[in-house]
Amino acid sequence: MGRLFGTDGVRGVANADLTAELALGLSVAAAHVLAEAGTFEGHRPVAVVGRDPRASGEFLEAAVVAGLASAGVDVLRVGVLPTPAVAYLTGALGADLGVMLSASHNAMPDNGIKFFARGGHKLADELEDRIERTYRAHASGEPWDRPTGAGVGRVREYDQGFDNYVAHLIGVLPNRLDGLKVVIDGAHGAASRVSPEAFARAGAEVITIGTDPDGLNINHECGSTHLGKLRAAVVEHGADLGVAHDGDADRCLAVDGTGAEVDGDQILAVLALAMREAGTLRKNTVVATVMSNLGFKLAMEREGVDLVQTSVGDRYVLEEMKANGFALGGEQSGHVIVLDHATTGDGTLTGLMLAARVAATGRPLAELAGVMERLPQILINVRDVDKSRVGSSPELAAAVNDAERELGATGRVLLRSSGTEPLVRVMVEAADIEQARKVAQNLADVVKSALG
C-alpha cells in the first residue's frame, strides 16, 4: 500500500479512496500523535475545521469532527472557507491544529484532508508519517485510548471566522483599491463569498462570476484552470483586471484589461518589485521553482532581484522561505506566498496585493506584468519509460548538452521524472517557439529510446 500523505495532504475520490472511515481514523490518529509530541501539553486541545463547498465535504467534515471530538479535542467549525483562511484562523485563535477538507483545483468527485499545526503551518513530514503509521496500526485492530464523560471534545460553530479573515486581508493591504473595477472568478469554490467581500471592502467595484457553489460545480469550466470566461467578462465590463481562484483559493491567476492572462511568474515579478520598493522584500530575494519561465529569471536579473529556485511544489518554496528568512515566493501555477501575512499560498491575498499595486501606481496591469517577457515553453510528457534513469543515462546527458548549446543563454532545458506517474517531463524554453518545439521533440525521442 502506498503512502497516504502526498505533497498536499491526503487526496482521492471521495467515498472511494477517501472514505468517512479513513477521515475519522486519520483525525483520531492526528490527535493522538500531536498529544504524544507534546503539542497539547497542559491544556485541553482545540482544532479549527473548515472545508470547500463540494458535496462530499459535508460527510467528510462530520467524520473529521467526530474523530477529533472522540479523541478529546474541542472543535471550532468554521464552515466553507479557503484553505489559507483555515490556516490563518488556526494561528489567530491559538488552536492546536487545523483541518481543511478540499481537493483544491481537482474535479468535484475528489476531496482531500490537510492538517495544519499550531500557528497555521503545514505539518512536518515526520509528523505526517507518524499519523499514518498510527492510523494503520489502529485500523488493523489495535484499540484506541478513548476519553469518556467530560473528557470528550465539544463541538461548536465559529461564525466569526469569515469576518475575522476578511478583516485580516484588508488590514495587511498597503493601500486601498478605490477606482478599480475587478472581475472575480471564484471557481464556485471556497472563495466565492470571501474574495468578492474582501475586494469590495477594500474599495473596488466588483463583478463576480463562478461564485454560486452548489456542491457539484466546483472548478467546472471556471476558475484558475479555465480562464476563458474571466477573459470575456473583463473585456465585456471594461474592467481593470480579473482574478481567478481555484477550489480552495490557495492560488490566484489574473487577467489584464485586454483579456490576456497574467500567470504566477508575472504576479511574482510585479509583487517582488512592489515589495522591494516598500522595503519588505527581505534579503532582496524571491523564491520560485525550477519550472518558472526563463523570462522570469531574466527579468529578476535585469531588475537586480536575487532569485532562489527550488524543486517543483509550493511546499518546497515555503521550506526555502522559512529556512532562510525570505518574504516572497511562489509558482507559475499561481501559488504565491507572502510570508509576513500568510503561512501558505493565499489566492485572495495575492489578488488583493496585485490590485493594490495597480491602484497605487495608476499603471495598467498589462504594463506592470510587462516587466517580464514569457518565453515560449514547450512541455512533452514521455510515458512508459524508466524514469529512475533520467539522471544516469549517458545518451540522455549528451542530448541535453547538445540542446543547451543550441539554445544558448536565451533558452533552457529541464528534464524531470513525474512523482506520481511512469513518465518523464521534457520542458524546453526558447525565444523562438518553433525552435523550442523542435528541441523538445528531439529530446523526447531520445528519452523514449534511451529509457524505454
Secondary structure, DSSP 4 states (H G I P E B T S, - for coil): ---S-BTTBEEEEBTTTB-HHHHHHHHHHHHHHHHHTTTTTTS--EEEEEE-S-THHHHHHHHHHHHHHHTT-EEEEEEE--HHHHHHHHHHTT-SEEEEE--TTS-TTEEEEEEEETTSPBPPHHHHHHHHHHHHHHHTTPPP----GGGS--EEE-TTHHHHHHHHHHHH-SS--TT-EEEEE-TTSTTTTHHHHHHHHTT-EEEEES----SS-TTTT-GGG--HHHHHHHHHHT-SEEEEE-TTSS-EEEEETTS-EE-HHHHHHHHHHHHHHHT-SGGGEEEEETTS-HHHHHHHHHHT-EEEEESSSHHHHHHHHHHHT--EEE-TTS-EEETTT-SS--HHHHHHHHHHHHHHH---HHHHHTTS-PPPEEEEEEESS-GGGTTT-HHHHHHHHHHHHHHGGG-EEEEEE-SSSSEEEEEEE-SSHHHHHHHHHHHHHHHHHHH-
